[in-house]
Amino acid sequence: MKLNSYIDHTLLKPTATKNEIIKLCNEAITYDFFAVCVNGCYVALANELLSDSSVKVCSVIGFPLGAMATEAKVFEAKNAIAQGADEIDMVINLGALKNKHYDFVFDDINQVKKAIGDHTLKVILEISELSYDEISKASSICVDAKADFVKTSTGFSSGGASIEAINIMKKAINGKAKMKASGGIRDYDTAKTYIDLGVDRLGVSSGIAIMNGTKSNSNY
């Protein structure tokens, strides 16, 4: 198993500096990770640094709360793509989901997908804030809205990925979308557990530790 090919090497902390992003990109090249995942302000830099490599650039949208206006998410997504992002990870509108405003949740996701076209869209559910029924419903809406991936967590809430949530997501999407696990994945064994469950991508800031067989203290 080429574990590196599952990893989105991630740095999303608000204090991230230019030098830290440069380091992130250099590490991604060295370990041949699938992508780097950065905040929007660093997309252009990451795209420049990775232009001669196979590593893709992922940007987060509506992050980490998901409560922004759909129009703001659409603009942010379009801007990220224009700056060189290959993939978009957007946060679902949790309040609308909990209010059972399912049409709004669908439109929020679908409008972003339409805005980015063939580029990959991953939708972050923030599973620590949802019941099992809400995780299932949200996953189904993501599929209907043409999302490419359903993702567990931002890494900025009270909890990250869980085996129970992955199994619920897997059943709800029924092979019609892929899954990304993120939040709290800090070592090789945990990473492999999620891959064995059918996860297609891992969002981690502990990619180096995972590849080296050690354990990181990072929350993401």
Backbone as JSON, one array per atom type, in Angstrom:
{
  "sequence": "MKLNSYIDHTLLKPTATKNEIIKLCNEAITYDFFAVCVNGCYVALANELLSDSSVKVCSVIGFPLGAMATEAKVFEAKNAIAQGADEIDMVINLGALKNKHYDFVFDDINQVKKAIGDHTLKVILEISELSYDEISKASSICVDAKADFVKTSTGFSSGGASIEAINIMKKAINGKAKMKASGGIRDYDTAKTYIDLGVDRLGVSSGIAIMNGTKSNSNY",
  "N": [[0.84, -1.2, 0.0], [0.66, 2.13, -0.96], [0.83, 4.45, 1.11], [1.33, 7.16, 1.12], [0.06, 8.18, -1.11], [-2.52, 8.6, -0.37], [-2.63, 10.83, 1.15], [-3.5, 14.12, 2.05], [-1.51, 16.61, 2.67], [-1.48, 18.75, 5.29], [-1.93, 22.12, 6.37], [-3.53, 24.31, 8.19], [-3.75, 26.12, 10.23], [-4.45, 29.32, 11.67], [-2.25, 30.92, 12.13], [-0.3, 30.21, 10.37], [2.7, 30.63, 8.58], [4.44, 32.07, 5.73], [6.9, 30.78, 5.37], [6.37, 28.36, 6.65], [4.47, 27.26, 4.96], [5.99, 26.93, 2.66], [7.75, 24.99, 3.62], [5.9, 22.93, 4.07], [5.09, 22.35, 1.43], [7.51, 21.53, 0.29], [7.95, 19.22, 1.8], [5.78, 17.72, 0.94], [6.5, 17.24, -1.71], [8.84, 15.75, -1.32], [7.87, 13.43, -0.04], [6.01, 12.64, -1.82], [3.22, 13.13, -1.55], [-0.38, 13.13, -2.04], [-1.66, 15.64, -2.16], [-1.37, 19.09, -1.06], [-3.03, 20.84, 1.54], [-4.3, 23.95, 2.06], [-5.02, 27.23, 3.43], [-6.95, 29.76, 1.69], [-5.42, 32.1, 1.14], [-2.88, 31.21, 0.64], [-2.89, 29.7, -1.63], [-1.95, 30.47, -4.21], [0.82, 30.66, -3.76], [1.42, 27.98, -3.01], [0.7, 26.7, -5.37], [2.61, 27.73, -7.11], [4.98, 26.71, -5.96], [4.63, 23.99, -6.29], [4.42, 23.51, -8.94], [6.05, 22.07, -10.69], [5.75, 19.5, -9.92], [3.92, 16.44, -9.07], [2.15, 16.85, -7.09], [-0.95, 17.93, -5.87], [-2.95, 20.92, -5.32], [-5.0, 21.84, -2.7], [-7.69, 23.73, -1.43], [-9.4, 25.21, 1.35], [-12.83, 26.09, 1.95], [-15.24, 28.37, 3.19], [-14.37, 28.01, 5.75], [-13.54, 27.63, 9.23], [-16.2, 27.22, 9.89], [-18.49, 27.09, 8.22], [-20.75, 28.62, 8.0], [-21.08, 30.75, 6.33], [-22.48, 32.95, 3.79], [-23.89, 31.46, 0.88], [-23.16, 32.7, -1.51], [-20.75, 33.87, -0.8], [-19.17, 31.62, -0.34], [-19.13, 30.56, -2.92], [-17.78, 32.58, -4.35], [-15.3, 32.49, -3.01], [-14.49, 29.9, -3.64], [-14.31, 30.02, -6.48], [-12.26, 31.91, -6.68], [-10.13, 30.56, -5.48], [-9.74, 28.47, -7.3], [-9.0, 29.96, -9.54], [-6.58, 30.88, -8.62], [-5.08, 28.64, -8.7], [-5.85, 26.28, -7.41], [-6.53, 22.8, -7.26], [-8.39, 21.25, -6.01], [-11.25, 21.52, -3.85], [-12.2, 21.91, -0.51], [-15.03, 22.22, 1.18], [-16.99, 23.54, 3.9], [-19.93, 22.24, 5.26], [-23.17, 23.78, 5.79], [-23.91, 23.81, 8.94], [-25.9, 24.73, 10.71], [-28.14, 25.05, 9.05], [-28.51, 22.4, 8.29], [-29.17, 21.22, 10.75], [-31.52, 22.55, 11.23], [-33.07, 21.27, 9.49], [-33.29, 22.29, 6.96], [-33.07, 21.24, 4.25], [-33.09, 21.69, 1.49], [-31.73, 24.08, 1.29], [-29.2, 23.33, 2.22], [-28.47, 21.51, 0.24], [-28.43, 23.25, -2.02], [-26.41, 25.02, -1.29], [-24.12, 23.42, -1.4], [-24.29, 22.46, -4.05], [-24.16, 24.79, -5.6], [-21.53, 25.6, -5.2], [-20.21, 23.42, -6.32], [-21.06, 23.66, -9.01], [-19.76, 26.02, -9.58], [-17.08, 25.35, -9.63], [-16.82, 23.37, -11.49], [-15.28, 20.72, -13.14], [-13.38, 20.32, -11.22], [-12.33, 18.79, -8.16], [-14.61, 18.39, -5.49], [-14.85, 18.36, -2.05], [-16.86, 17.78, 0.74], [-17.13, 18.94, 3.96], [-18.36, 17.53, 6.86], [-18.24, 17.9, 9.63], [-18.42, 15.97, 11.88], [-18.41, 15.69, 14.65], [-20.27, 17.4, 15.61], [-22.7, 16.45, 14.91], [-25.56, 14.24, 14.95], [-25.88, 10.66, 14.5], [-27.93, 10.18, 12.67], [-28.02, 12.67, 11.41], [-25.5, 12.74, 10.23], [-25.8, 10.72, 8.33], [-27.91, 11.77, 6.76], [-26.75, 14.16, 5.85], [-24.64, 13.15, 4.33], [-26.03, 11.86, 2.27], [-27.24, 14.08, 1.05], [-24.97, 15.38, 0.1], [-24.16, 13.63, -1.93], [-26.36, 13.85, -3.67], [-26.05, 16.5, -4.38], [-23.89, 16.43, -6.0], [-21.3, 16.33, -4.98], [-17.89, 15.28, -4.83], [-16.5, 14.03, -2.82], [-17.16, 13.06, 0.58], [-16.38, 14.36, 3.66], [-14.99, 13.97, 6.94], [-14.28, 15.94, 9.03], [-13.22, 19.23, 10.2], [-11.04, 19.46, 11.83], [-10.89, 21.41, 13.65], [-12.81, 21.38, 15.55], [-14.6, 19.81, 18.28], [-13.96, 17.17, 17.99], [-12.58, 14.55, 15.88], [-12.21, 12.38, 13.08], [-14.04, 9.27, 13.09], [-14.54, 5.75, 13.47], [-17.18, 4.85, 13.56], [-18.6, 6.96, 12.35], [-17.5, 6.94, 9.77], [-18.44, 4.47, 8.83], [-21.19, 4.99, 8.77], [-21.29, 7.08, 6.89], [-20.3, 5.71, 4.68], [-22.33, 3.82, 4.16], [-24.43, 5.55, 3.55], [-23.59, 6.99, 1.26], [-23.19, 4.99, -0.55], [-21.34, 4.11, -2.52], [-21.41, 6.19, -4.35], [-19.95, 8.43, -4.0], [-16.73, 9.51, -2.81], [-14.71, 9.08, 0.21], [-13.23, 11.1, 2.75], [-11.16, 11.08, 5.5], [-10.47, 12.96, 8.36], [-8.86, 14.7, 11.06], [-7.43, 14.05, 14.01], [-5.9, 11.88, 13.17], [-2.99, 10.47, 13.58], [-0.96, 8.58, 13.38], [0.56, 5.69, 11.77], [-0.88, 3.22, 12.04], [-3.5, 4.05, 12.68], [-4.11, 5.53, 10.41], [-4.02, 3.5, 8.45], [-6.13, 1.9, 9.33], [-8.4, 3.44, 8.68], [-8.16, 3.56, 5.9], [-8.47, 0.88, 5.29], [-11.14, 0.68, 5.87], [-12.27, 1.81, 3.72], [-11.78, 4.45, 3.07], [-10.8, 7.06, 0.9], [-9.09, 9.19, 0.97], [-6.88, 10.96, 3.19], [-6.88, 13.56, 5.45], [-4.36, 15.16, 6.91], [-2.08, 16.61, 9.27], [0.0, 15.32, 10.16], [1.51, 13.88, 8.41], [4.24, 13.28, 7.9], [5.08, 12.01, 10.26], [3.36, 9.8, 10.17], [4.29, 8.47, 7.86], [6.84, 7.86, 8.72], [6.43, 6.1, 10.74], [6.06, 6.99, 13.33], [4.51, 8.89, 16.04], [2.44, 11.74, 16.07], [1.68, 14.81, 17.83], [-0.19, 16.47, 16.82], [-3.39, 18.02, 16.28], [-4.84, 17.83, 13.95]],
  "CA": [[0.0, 0.0, 0.0], [1.38, 3.4, -0.99], [0.05, 5.3, 1.99], [1.55, 8.57, 0.78], [-0.87, 8.59, -2.17], [-3.81, 8.9, 0.25], [-2.48, 11.92, 2.12], [-3.53, 15.56, 1.83], [-0.59, 17.17, 3.68], [-2.37, 19.85, 5.65], [-1.57, 23.17, 7.32], [-4.65, 25.25, 8.14], [-3.81, 26.98, 11.42], [-4.51, 30.72, 11.24], [-0.95, 31.56, 12.3], [0.66, 29.64, 9.41], [3.52, 31.63, 7.9], [4.9, 31.73, 4.38], [7.97, 29.78, 5.48], [5.76, 27.08, 7.01], [3.84, 26.74, 3.73], [7.1, 26.47, 1.82], [8.19, 23.72, 4.22], [4.83, 21.97, 3.8], [5.14, 21.96, 0.02], [8.73, 20.76, 0.08], [7.71, 17.9, 2.38], [4.84, 17.0, 0.06], [7.27, 16.78, -2.86], [9.76, 14.71, -0.86], [7.14, 12.2, 0.28], [5.07, 12.39, -2.92], [1.85, 13.12, -1.07], [-1.35, 13.42, -3.1], [-1.93, 17.08, -2.23], [-1.28, 19.91, 0.14], [-4.29, 21.53, 1.82], [-3.94, 25.23, 2.66], [-6.02, 28.3, 3.37], [-7.01, 30.43, 0.4], [-4.38, 33.12, 0.93], [-1.63, 30.56, 0.27], [-3.08, 28.84, -2.8], [-1.06, 30.89, -5.29], [2.17, 30.26, -3.36], [1.52, 26.53, -3.1], [0.65, 26.35, -6.79], [3.93, 28.06, -7.67], [5.99, 25.8, -5.41], [4.36, 22.62, -6.69], [4.11, 23.5, -10.37], [6.85, 21.07, -11.4], [5.56, 18.21, -9.24], [2.6, 15.83, -9.26], [1.35, 17.16, -5.9], [-2.05, 18.84, -6.15], [-3.24, 21.97, -4.34], [-6.37, 21.85, -2.18], [-8.0, 24.9, -0.6], [-10.63, 25.11, 2.14], [-13.83, 27.12, 1.64], [-16.2, 28.5, 4.29], [-13.66, 27.27, 6.8], [-13.96, 26.27, 9.59], [-17.56, 27.23, 10.46], [-19.49, 26.7, 7.22], [-21.97, 29.41, 8.14], [-21.02, 31.9, 5.43], [-23.47, 32.96, 2.72], [-23.52, 30.64, -0.27], [-22.48, 33.55, -2.48], [-19.37, 34.04, -0.33], [-18.48, 30.35, -0.61], [-18.95, 30.45, -4.37], [-16.69, 33.5, -4.72], [-14.06, 31.97, -2.45], [-14.12, 28.72, -4.43], [-13.86, 30.48, -7.8], [-10.98, 32.58, -6.52], [-9.12, 29.54, -5.22], [-9.47, 27.78, -8.58], [-8.26, 30.91, -10.38], [-5.23, 30.99, -8.06], [-4.36, 27.41, -8.99], [-6.29, 25.12, -6.64], [-7.06, 21.67, -8.01], [-9.48, 20.66, -5.24], [-11.9, 22.4, -2.87], [-12.82, 21.3, 0.66], [-15.94, 23.21, 1.75], [-17.69, 23.13, 5.12], [-21.38, 22.23, 5.15], [-23.86, 24.7, 6.69], [-24.39, 22.95, 10.02], [-27.16, 25.24, 11.25], [-29.21, 24.72, 8.11], [-28.74, 20.97, 8.39], [-29.87, 20.94, 12.0], [-32.87, 23.09, 11.07], [-33.72, 20.45, 8.46], [-33.46, 23.07, 5.74], [-32.27, 20.39, 3.38], [-32.96, 22.32, 0.18], [-30.67, 25.09, 1.41], [-27.93, 22.6, 2.32], [-28.22, 21.01, -1.12], [-28.09, 24.36, -2.91], [-25.12, 25.55, -0.82], [-23.09, 22.53, -1.95], [-24.41, 22.37, -5.5], [-23.7, 26.03, -6.21], [-20.06, 25.57, -5.2], [-19.8, 22.42, -7.33], [-21.24, 24.26, -10.33], [-18.77, 27.09, -9.75], [-15.73, 24.81, -9.85], [-16.87, 22.45, -12.62], [-14.69, 19.38, -13.04], [-12.47, 20.23, -10.08], [-12.84, 17.94, -7.08], [-15.24, 19.03, -4.34], [-15.04, 17.56, -0.85], [-17.74, 18.5, 1.67], [-16.8, 18.61, 5.36], [-19.6, 17.42, 7.65], [-17.99, 18.19, 11.06], [-19.21, 14.9, 12.49], [-18.5, 15.82, 16.11], [-21.42, 18.27, 15.92], [-23.89, 15.85, 14.31], [-26.03, 12.92, 15.36], [-25.69, 9.66, 13.45], [-28.94, 10.42, 11.63], [-27.62, 13.87, 10.66], [-24.36, 12.35, 9.39], [-26.35, 9.97, 7.22], [-28.67, 12.68, 5.9], [-25.8, 15.08, 5.22], [-23.9, 12.39, 3.32], [-26.94, 11.67, 1.14], [-27.39, 15.37, 0.38], [-23.71, 15.61, -0.63], [-24.23, 12.83, -3.16], [-27.37, 14.46, -4.55], [-25.54, 17.8, -4.83], [-22.78, 16.15, -6.92], [-19.99, 16.39, -4.35], [-17.03, 14.15, -5.18], [-16.11, 13.41, -1.56], [-17.72, 13.46, 1.86], [-15.23, 14.44, 4.58], [-15.47, 13.91, 8.33], [-14.03, 16.97, 10.03], [-12.29, 20.33, 9.94], [-9.89, 19.4, 12.72], [-10.95, 22.58, 14.53], [-13.96, 21.24, 16.45], [-14.38, 19.04, 19.51], [-13.54, 15.81, 17.69], [-12.23, 14.31, 14.5], [-12.75, 11.19, 12.42], [-14.37, 8.11, 13.92], [-14.91, 4.56, 12.7], [-18.64, 4.8, 13.47], [-19.06, 7.93, 11.35], [-17.1, 6.46, 8.45], [-19.37, 3.41, 8.43], [-22.47, 5.63, 8.45], [-21.08, 7.78, 5.63], [-20.13, 4.7, 3.63], [-23.64, 3.27, 3.84], [-25.28, 6.6, 2.97], [-23.16, 7.38, -0.09], [-23.44, 3.79, -1.36], [-20.43, 4.07, -3.66], [-21.67, 7.28, -5.29], [-18.96, 9.46, -3.72], [-15.6, 9.0, -2.06], [-14.67, 9.54, 1.59], [-11.98, 11.62, 3.29], [-11.12, 11.11, 6.96], [-9.54, 13.96, 8.89], [-9.02, 15.02, 12.47], [-6.97, 13.08, 15.0], [-5.17, 10.76, 12.56], [-1.63, 10.89, 13.9], [0.02, 7.5, 13.27], [0.38, 4.77, 10.64], [-1.93, 2.23, 12.29], [-4.8, 4.71, 12.57], [-4.31, 5.84, 8.99], [-4.32, 2.26, 7.73], [-7.46, 1.47, 9.75], [-9.39, 4.17, 7.89], [-8.04, 3.13, 4.51], [-9.07, -0.46, 5.23], [-12.59, 0.86, 5.93], [-12.72, 2.3, 2.43], [-11.49, 5.87, 2.89], [-10.0, 7.32, -0.29], [-8.13, 10.25, 1.23], [-6.66, 11.31, 4.59], [-6.44, 14.93, 5.69], [-3.52, 15.08, 8.11], [-0.89, 17.45, 9.42], [1.0, 14.4, 10.72], [1.91, 13.0, 7.33], [5.64, 12.84, 8.04], [5.1, 11.03, 11.34], [2.69, 8.6, 9.68], [5.18, 7.79, 6.93], [8.03, 7.41, 9.43], [6.04, 5.14, 11.76], [6.04, 7.59, 14.66], [3.21, 9.47, 16.38], [2.46, 13.18, 16.22], [0.75, 15.4, 18.8], [-1.05, 17.4, 16.12], [-4.84, 17.78, 16.39], [-5.47, 17.65, 12.63]],
  "C": [[0.87, 1.26, 0.0], [0.58, 4.43, -0.19], [0.18, 6.78, 1.63], [0.54, 9.08, -0.25], [-2.27, 8.89, -1.65], [-3.8, 10.25, 0.99], [-2.6, 13.31, 1.48], [-2.73, 16.18, 2.97], [-1.1, 18.56, 4.05], [-1.76, 20.83, 6.65], [-2.61, 24.28, 7.2], [-4.73, 26.18, 9.34], [-3.73, 28.44, 10.98], [-3.19, 31.45, 11.36], [0.1, 31.05, 11.31], [1.39, 30.75, 8.66], [3.92, 31.15, 6.51], [5.97, 30.64, 4.44], [7.43, 28.4, 5.84], [5.08, 26.44, 5.8], [4.9, 26.22, 2.77], [7.6, 25.12, 2.31], [7.18, 22.62, 3.92], [4.92, 21.45, 2.36], [6.39, 21.15, -0.29], [8.6, 19.34, 0.65], [6.8, 17.06, 1.49], [5.55, 16.47, -1.18], [8.17, 15.61, -2.46], [9.05, 13.38, -0.65], [6.12, 11.82, -0.79], [3.64, 12.2, -2.41], [0.9, 13.48, -2.21], [-1.52, 14.92, -3.28], [-1.44, 17.78, -0.97], [-2.63, 20.59, 0.3], [-3.97, 22.78, 2.63], [-5.12, 26.19, 2.61], [-5.87, 29.09, 2.07], [-5.89, 31.41, 0.12], [-3.05, 32.52, 0.49], [-1.75, 29.67, -0.97], [-2.09, 29.19, -3.91], [0.39, 30.47, -4.99], [2.36, 28.76, -3.51], [1.53, 26.08, -4.56], [1.99, 26.62, -7.46], [4.99, 27.05, -7.23], [5.85, 24.38, -5.95], [4.18, 22.45, -8.2], [4.87, 22.44, -11.15], [6.74, 19.68, -10.79], [4.18, 17.65, -9.57], [1.66, 16.13, -8.1], [0.29, 18.2, -6.24], [-2.23, 19.85, -5.02], [-4.72, 21.92, -3.99], [-6.56, 23.09, -1.32], [-9.32, 24.69, 0.13], [-11.51, 26.33, 1.89], [-14.87, 27.16, 2.76], [-15.66, 27.88, 5.56], [-13.38, 28.15, 8.0], [-15.44, 26.14, 9.99], [-18.64, 26.77, 9.5], [-20.71, 27.59, 7.17], [-22.0, 30.66, 7.26], [-22.15, 31.82, 4.4], [-22.97, 32.1, 1.56], [-22.74, 31.45, -1.29], [-21.02, 33.77, -2.1], [-18.56, 32.78, -0.58], [-18.18, 30.2, -2.09], [-17.79, 31.34, -4.82], [-15.35, 32.96, -4.26], [-13.56, 30.76, -3.26], [-13.59, 29.12, -5.81], [-12.48, 31.12, -7.71], [-9.86, 31.58, -6.29], [-8.74, 28.79, -6.49], [-8.65, 28.69, -9.5], [-6.82, 31.06, -9.93], [-4.43, 29.71, -8.26], [-4.76, 26.2, -8.18], [-6.84, 24.04, -7.58], [-8.32, 21.1, -7.35], [-9.98, 21.67, -4.21], [-12.5, 21.55, -1.75], [-13.71, 22.36, 1.32], [-16.65, 22.66, 2.98], [-19.19, 23.28, 4.91], [-21.97, 23.27, 6.1], [-24.55, 23.88, 7.78], [-25.73, 23.41, 10.58], [-28.34, 24.9, 10.36], [-29.54, 23.24, 8.16], [-29.55, 20.63, 9.63], [-31.29, 21.49, 11.99], [-33.72, 22.3, 10.09], [-34.08, 21.26, 7.21], [-32.63, 22.4, 4.64], [-32.09, 20.96, 1.98], [-31.84, 23.36, 0.18], [-29.3, 24.41, 1.45], [-27.52, 22.08, 0.95], [-27.72, 22.13, -2.02], [-26.72, 24.94, -2.57], [-23.97, 24.74, -1.42], [-23.1, 22.57, -3.47], [-23.92, 23.63, -6.2], [-22.17, 26.09, -6.25], [-19.56, 24.59, -6.24], [-19.95, 22.99, -8.73], [-20.16, 25.3, -10.62], [-17.39, 26.55, -10.1], [-15.68, 23.75, -10.95], [-16.25, 21.1, -12.34], [-13.69, 19.25, -11.91], [-13.14, 19.46, -8.93], [-13.4, 18.75, -5.93], [-15.41, 18.02, -3.21], [-15.85, 18.39, 0.14], [-17.48, 18.01, 3.09], [-18.07, 18.65, 6.2], [-19.45, 17.92, 9.08], [-18.8, 17.24, 11.94], [-19.35, 15.01, 14.0], [-19.7, 16.64, 16.54], [-22.74, 17.67, 15.45], [-24.26, 14.53, 14.96], [-25.76, 11.94, 14.23], [-26.69, 9.85, 12.32], [-28.57, 11.63, 10.77], [-26.42, 13.58, 9.76], [-24.85, 11.63, 8.14], [-27.07, 10.9, 6.24], [-27.74, 13.62, 5.15], [-25.04, 14.38, 4.1], [-24.76, 12.19, 2.07], [-27.13, 12.96, 0.35], [-26.14, 15.69, -0.45], [-23.71, 14.86, -1.96], [-25.19, 13.47, -4.15], [-26.87, 15.78, -5.15], [-24.28, 17.68, -5.69], [-21.41, 16.37, -6.31], [-19.2, 15.13, -4.72], [-16.62, 13.35, -3.95], [-17.0, 13.9, -0.42], [-16.59, 13.32, 2.89], [-15.71, 14.57, 6.01], [-15.42, 15.23, 9.07], [-13.12, 18.08, 9.53], [-10.98, 20.16, 10.7], [-9.87, 20.54, 13.71], [-12.12, 22.51, 15.5], [-13.6, 20.34, 17.61], [-13.93, 17.61, 19.25], [-13.26, 15.65, 16.22], [-12.91, 13.07, 13.95], [-13.06, 10.1, 13.43], [-14.78, 6.96, 13.01], [-16.42, 4.5, 12.5], [-19.15, 5.75, 12.38], [-18.7, 7.49, 9.94], [-18.06, 5.38, 7.95], [-20.73, 3.96, 8.05], [-22.38, 6.34, 7.1], [-21.02, 6.8, 4.46], [-21.47, 4.13, 3.19], [-24.5, 4.3, 3.11], [-24.88, 6.94, 1.54], [-23.24, 6.21, -1.07], [-22.61, 3.76, -2.65], [-20.56, 5.2, -4.65], [-20.76, 8.49, -5.05], [-17.81, 8.79, -2.97], [-15.62, 9.58, -0.64], [-13.27, 10.05, 1.95], [-12.11, 11.68, 4.81], [-10.1, 12.14, 7.4], [-9.87, 14.24, 10.35], [-8.58, 13.88, 13.36], [-6.24, 11.87, 14.44], [-3.69, 11.09, 12.64], [-0.57, 9.81, 13.74], [-0.38, 6.53, 12.15], [-0.8, 3.83, 10.86], [-3.32, 2.83, 12.16], [-5.12, 5.03, 11.12], [-4.71, 4.6, 8.21], [-5.71, 1.73, 8.09], [-8.53, 2.14, 8.89], [-9.34, 3.77, 6.42], [-8.69, 1.76, 4.33], [-10.6, -0.4, 5.28], [-13.16, 1.41, 4.62], [-12.5, 3.78, 2.18], [-10.53, 6.06, 1.72], [-8.93, 8.39, -0.07], [-8.06, 10.51, 2.74], [-6.19, 12.76, 4.66], [-5.67, 14.96, 6.99], [-2.43, 16.14, 8.09], [0.26, 16.61, 9.97], [1.54, 13.44, 9.66], [3.31, 12.45, 7.46], [5.74, 11.78, 9.12], [4.47, 9.71, 10.9], [3.62, 7.8, 8.76], [6.41, 7.21, 7.62], [7.72, 6.42, 10.55], [6.1, 5.66, 13.17], [4.67, 8.18, 14.92], [3.36, 10.96, 16.62], [1.46, 13.62, 17.27], [-0.23, 16.37, 18.15], [-2.52, 17.02, 16.27], [-5.46, 17.43, 15.04], [-5.08, 16.29, 12.06]]
}
